[in-house]
Amino acid sequence: MNVTEAISYIEATHKFGTRLGLESMRLLLGAMDNPQDKLKFIHIAGTNGKGSTATMIATILKTAGYKTGLFTSPFLEAFNERIQLNNAPIDDDSLVSATLFVKQRIEILLKQGEPHPTEFEMVTAVGLQYFYQQQVDVVVLEVGLGGRLDATNIINDPLAVVIMGVSYDHTDYLGNTLAEIAFEKAAIIKEGSDVIVYPQDPEALTVILDFGAAKNAKMVLVNPDDISILSHTTDNQTLKYRGDHLYLDGFCLKLLGDHQALNCLTALEVMALLNRKGYTISASDIKKALATVVFPGRFEIFLKNPVVLIDGAHNSNGIQAFVSNINQYFANRTINLFFGMLEDKDIEESLSYLVPIASTIHTLTPNSDRAMPAEKMAALIHTNYGKSVDFYDTMEAAVKSIDLTRKDEVNVFVGSLYMIGEARTLIRENLL
């Protein structure tokens, strides 16, 4: 088996769909001798901000000298991005080795009449096996969908549980109210867990706190007043943090936006917790890590004159944060918008934020069977807003349409993670 065959084998299990529940994962990991029981985890759930916060935490831990695993989803350009060691994607040989190990165990289970694991269960199992083989010190583990029945919730006794902001997404699986969604995400809290809670809507916060109390968890509520933005440019922002157990004055964060400052604050609260648990993470380690941390696809600027950027915002909450960033960094500029979204997302609310800032709008079809076709999206925007909208059949045509002589224009691709990965590749190939 080579790496192409390994990835094809994993992705072929997409046909088994999404199956929430832990029994299949428990059987698979049991057949693998439960690698998760031999690792330490920081477990992160939430609607938005999981990936950025997980990456900040992993980068700080690596900088502090800890061998750190990072598990996130989805990937942008290469499958290997989902499983990282010290911020480097899993190498091809290790991916093949871990996949073969998991495949052999699955074949045994199938002979016993057990159901085939889903794609996400397989990816999670491969990641856990790799992290065990590498004997990592800490795994930063991002939930795939929800929390309670997510494959990652197979772990026990995490070092820390992080609940990021809860908003409406995946309502067909998680519920139609914030309270229902918050319950699904809070359910990664284990008995006696140490929990860091990102600032929440009161309805969601009540559910999270009640769940934590039932589990005798120790809850730390992130206080936005503990961090402030001193200045910002399109390269970084300078922040100040004053918490109960840690103080950082005038440090740089490479990730941009008010929401990233709050994500950073959450990561800092995790560092303070780990220090209290006996880990050694210095202020200088934190500053060095945050000044260099990168998370591709999140308000990522490739060119400045004219501006070309991509953003992975893919629901109304993320789109709102994206628009806030545009207004903060590119106020009164001409916005050339390239937009595509999945049909099961809150498209109309997202458009209510996006359309007012856009001078020109082009629609695209994200690479997903759940995507709204570009032509249909263009018609929807024209009908609802009376704007002239064109659409592109391919991402390559969209990228090549950017006029680099229009120096004051801000060209942005946003709306779906399934879209911006392809955009990222083509921008680097055609414009840089």
N, C-alpha and C positions, 0 to 999 in steps of 0.2 A: 504493500500500500504506500503510495506517495502522498504528498500533501493535498494535491488536487482531488485524489480519490478519497482521502479522509474527509475533506470538507464536503464533497458531494455526498458521501455516505451520511454525514450528519444532516445536511440540508434536505436530503430525500425524505427524512422523517417528518418534514413539514406536512405531509399528507395525513399524518395522524392528528393534525389540528392542535387546538389548545385544550388541555384537560387539566383543570385546576384540581388540586388534591395532592396528598403526600404519600399515599400508599405505594404507587408505582416507584416513586423516588426512594422510598424506604427500602423496597425490595432490591432495587438496583444498587444502592450504596451498601446494603448488607452483603450482596454478592461481591462487592469490591472491598470488603473488610472495613467499611465505614471510615474512609479517610477524613471525613469532616470531624470525627471525634478526636482527631490528633492534631487539630489546628485551632488557632485563636482567630476570632472574627470581630470586625466592626460591621454591623449589619445596618443597611440604610434603606428606608422606604420613603415614599412620598410621591406626589404628583409631578412636581418640577424641582430641579436643582440637585437631584440625586447624583448625576454624573459629575457635575462640576465639583460638588462637595466631596465626593468620593475621591476624585483626582487630586484635590488639594490635600486631603488627609493622607493619601498614599504617597504623594510627593514629599510632604513633611516627614513622614516616617522613614522614607528612603534616605532623605538628607540627614536624618538623625542617626543613620547607620543600621536601621532595621531592614532585614530582608522582607520585602513587602509584595504581596500579591494584590492584584486589582481585578475584579470581575464586574464588567459593565455590559450593557446592551442598549440598542443594537450597535453594530459597527458602521463606520462611514464608508471606508474604502476597501478595507481588507478584513476578512473574518478574524484573523489573528489578534486584531485590536481588542477583542472582547475579553481576552485572558492575558494579563500582563504581569511581568515580574520586574520590580524596580522601574516601572514606567516604560518598559520595553515589551512590545507584543511577543507572545509565545513564538519561539522559533519553530520552523517547519518540522524538524526532526522530533522535537518534543511533542508537537501537536499530533503527529502520526503515532508516536509511541503511546500517548495517553488515549487516543481514539481507539487504537487496536485493543488496548487493555479493556476499555469500556465495551467495545463490540463483542469481545469474547464472553464477557459476563452477561450481556444481553442475550446472546445466542443460548446460553445455558437456561436463562429464565424463560425464553420462548419455548424451549423444549419441555419446560415444566408447565406450559399452558398459561403463562403470565402475559399480560398485554405489553405491547411494544411501547417503550418510553417515547414521549413527545420530543420534538426538536429541542425545546428549551431544557427539558430534563437531561437530555444527552449533553448539551453544551455545559450545563452546570456540573454534571458528573465528570466530564473531561477536565474542566477547570479545577475542581476539587482534587482530582487525581494528580494533576500537574503540580498544584501547590504542595500537596503532600510529598510528591517525589522530590521537589526542590527544597523541602523542609523550611518553608518560609516562617518568619517570626509572627507576622500578622497578615490576615487576608481582609481587605476592604471589599465587602460583598454587597453589591447593589441588587435589590429586589427586581424581578422581571415585571410582574404584574400583580398589583395589590399588595399581598403580604401573607395573609392567613393561610391561603392554600397554594402559595407560590413555592416552586421547587426549592428555592433558597432557604425556606423556613424549616428545613430539615435539621438545621444546626441547633445545638444546645449551648446554653450558658455563654453568650457572646461577651466580649470585653465591654462593648458599648452598643447600644441600640440608638439609631438616629432616625427621627421622624421629621422629614422635610415638610414643606407646605402641602396641604391637602386642598385640592380643588377638583372640579368635575372633569373626569376622563374615564374611559373604559366603563361607562355606566351600565353597559349590557352585562358586564361581569361583576362589577363592584357595588352597584346600587345607584339609586336615583337621587339620593340626598347626601349632603356633606357628612352627616352623622353616619350613614351606612358606609360610605367610602372610608371615613376616618377609622371606623371599627376594623375594616379589613386590613388597613395599614398598621394600626396599633397592635394587631395580633401577632406581630413579630416579637413583641415584648415577652420575655420569659420570666419565670418566678425569680424575683430579686434582682432583675436587670438594672443596670445603670443606663438611664435614658436621657438623651439630649433632644429637646423638642424645639424645632424652628418656630418662629412666630406664626400663629394660626388664626383663622377665623374662629370666633367664640364657639360656634356650634361644633366644629371639629375638635377644638381644644378640650371641651368638656368631655367628649367621648374618649379622647386619648388619656386624659388624666384619670378618668374613671377606670379605664382598662388597666392603667399602670397601678392604681391603688389596689385593684383586685389581685394583681400579681405581686404586691408588696415591692414594687419597683421604686428606685430612687430617681426622681424626676428633676431634671435641670431645664428650666425654661429660658431659652435664648432671649436676651433683652436687647432690642435694637439700639437702646441708648448707650450700650457698651462699645459701640463702634461709630466712628465718624469719618467722613471723606474730607480730607484736607485740600486736595486738588486732584485734577484729572487731565489726562491728555489721551490721544488715540493710541498711545503706547502702553500706558498703565494708569493706575490711580494710586494716590498716596493716602494711607489710612492711619488712624490711631485707634488702639484698642485698650480698654481698661476693664478687666474683669476682676472677679474676686480673688483669683488665684494666679493671674498672669497679666503683665502690662507690656504693651508694645507701642512705642511712640514713633511715628513717622516712617512706617514701612510701606513698601511698594507691593501692589498686587497687579499681576500682568493681565488678569481677567477683568473685563470692563463692565461697568454698570452698577446701579444701586443694589440690584438683586444679587450680584456677585459679592458685594460687600457683606450682605447678610449671609450668603452661603459661606463666605470666609469666616464670619463670626461663628457660625455653627461649627466649622472645622476647628477653630481655636478653642471652643468649649470642649471639644473632644480631646484636644491636646492637653488641656488643663486636667481633664479627668484621667487620662493615661498617666500623667505625671503623678497624680495622687495615688495611682495604683502601682507606682514603683518604676515606671518607664522613665527614661531620661531624654527629654526633648527640650533643648535650650531655645532661648529667644533668638539666638543667632541662626540656629537651624531653621526655625520657622521663617525668619526674614529672608534667608537665602532661598528657601523653597518657594515662597509665595512670589518672589520677584521674578522667578523663572518659570513658574507653572504654566503649562499650556493645556488647553482642552479643545482640540480641533472642532470647528463647526459651531462654536458659540460666540457670536458677534466677532467672527474672525475676519480681520481686515487684510486683504492681499495687496491691494494697491491704494495709494492715497491721492493720486492726481491723474485721472479721476479715481474716486473711491470705488472699490469693488469688494463686497463683503458677503459672507454667508452667515445664517443663523439657524440653529436647529429648533427654534420655537415651533411647536406643532399642536398646541391647543390654545384656547383663548387666554388663559393665564400667562402662558409663555409669550404669546403674541403681544399682550399688553406690556410686558417687560421689555420686549424688543422695541416697541414703539417709543417707550420711555427713553430707551438708549438712543434711538434715532434723534429724538427731540433734544437730548442732552448733548450729544456729540456732533450732530449735523443739523442744527436748527436753521430753518430758512434756506435749506439747500433743495435742489431739484432731485426728487427721489424717483428713480427708475426701478420699478418693482417687478420682480419675477416671482410668481406665487403658484403654489400647488398644495393640495391638502387631501387627506384621506376623508372619505365620505362619512365615516362614523365619528368625525370630530365636530366640534361646535363651529362650523364654518361661518354662519351668519354673524355670530358675535365677533369672531376673529376679523371678519371683513369690516365690521363697524369701527375697529381700531385702525386697520391698515389703510382702507380706501382714502380717508381724509388726508393722510400724509403723502400719498402717491401722486406724482405728476403724470406718470405713464404707467400702465399696468399690462403685463404679459403673463399669461397663464401656462402652466405645464402640468403634465400628468406624472405624479410620483411613481416610482417603480414598485408598485404594490397592487395586488388584486383588489384592495379596498380603496384605491384612489378614485377621486372624482376626476373624470376625463377633463382635459384642458378646455375643450370646446364647450362643455357643459358649464364649467366654472366661469368662462368668459361671458357666456350668455347670462348667467346668474348675476354677475357684477353689473353688466350692462342694464339688465332689467331693474335691479334694485337701486342702482346709483346713477343711471343715465350716462355712465362713462364709456368712452370708446375703449375696448379691450381687444388685444389680439392674442393669439395662442400659438405655441410652438409644438410641433410634433416630436422634436428631439431636443435634448439638453444641449447637444453640440451646436445646433442652430441658434439657440438662445444665447449661449455664451459668445458665439461669434458675432452676434448682433450688437454687442456692446461697442460703442464708439469711443475709443480712447482719446479722441481729440476734444471731447466735451469735458473739459477739466473740472468744471464745477458740479458735474453730475455725481450722484451717489447711486450706484448700481447694487441692488440687494436681492439675494435669493433667500426665501424664507417660506415656511409652512409645513415642511415634512422632513424628518430625518432620512426618509427613503429617497428624497430628492437632492438634498444638499451634499451627500457624499459624492454623487455623480458630478454635481456642479463643481465640487472642490477639485476633483481630478482634472476636469476639463479646463477650469480656470488656470490651474498650474501648467497645463500642457499648452494652452493657446494664448494666454495673456501675460505670463511672467517671463 
